[in-house]
C-alpha cells in the first residue's frame, strides 16, 4: 500500500502531512536521509482532533523539514520517534501532558509539567482556561478530504480556451 502523505513547500522547507499509520515510516526515511536534529515536536488541538508536528533539520546543509499528522480525539495515538532522535523524549512527554497525545513505544510516557493526579489535558479546546470542561463543546467534523490527501489533479483545459500565446485556438 502506498503511503498516505501530502508534500508541500512552505518558504524554505518541505512540509509533509501524513496519515498516523505512516508517520513512523516517513520519520525513518528522513532519518536515513540525514535529518539528524529535531528542532521541536509540538501538539495542537485542531478542533476536530489533535495534531503532532515534528520539525527536523539536516545539519550538514541546514535543510529543514516539517512532518505533521492528525489523530482523532477518541484515539490520539502516534508512534514515538525517541529511538530515532533521543532528544524528543521530553517534547513527546509535554505533548502527552498538555494535550493527551499518546506516543506508542515511548520509554517513559508520563506527565512532565502537571501533577500525576491530573485527569485532564489543559490545552484541549474542550476545557476553559480554568481547566473546567466546556458544557456545550463538540468537536468539529473531520476534514474532507483528509489532511494527508493530495490535492486533486488540475482540470484539463477545455478545447478552444486561450493557450500559452494568449490566443484562442
Residue, then its C-alpha position, 0 to 999 in steps of 0.5 A: x500500500x502506498x503511503x498516505x502523505x501530502x508534500x508541500x513547500x512552505x518558504x524554505x522547507x518541505x512540509x509533509x502531512x501524513x496519515x498516523x499509520x505512516x508517520x513512523x515510516x516517513x520519520x525513518x526515511x528522513x532519518x536515513x536521509x540525514x535529518x539528524x536534529x529535531x528542532x521541536x515536536x509540538x501538539x495542537x488541538x485542531x478542533x476536530x482532533x489533535x495534531x503532532x508536528x515534528x520539525x527536523x533539520x539536516x545539519x550538514x546543509x541546514x535543510x529543514x523539514x516539517x512532518x505533521x499528522x492528525x489523530x482523532x480525539x477518541x484515539x490520539x495515538x502516534x508512534x514515538x520517534x525517541x529511538x530515532x532522535x533521543x532528544x524528543x523524549x521530553x517534547x513527546x512527554x509535554x505533548x502527552x501532558x498538555x494535550x493527551x497525545x499518546x506516543x506508542x513505544x515511548x520509554x517513559x510516557x508520563x506527565x512532565x509539567x502537571x501533577x500525576x493526579x491530573x485527569x485532564x489535558x489543559x490545552x484541549x479546546x474542550x476545557x476553559x482556561x480554568x481547566x473546567x470542561x466546556x458544557x456545550x463543546x463538540x468537536x468539529x467534523x473531520x476534514x474532507x478530504x483528509x489532511x494527508x490527501x493530495x490535492x486533486x489533479x488540475x482540470x484539463x483545459x477545455x478545447x478552444x480556451x486561450x493557450x500559452x500565446x494568449x490566443x484562442x485556438 
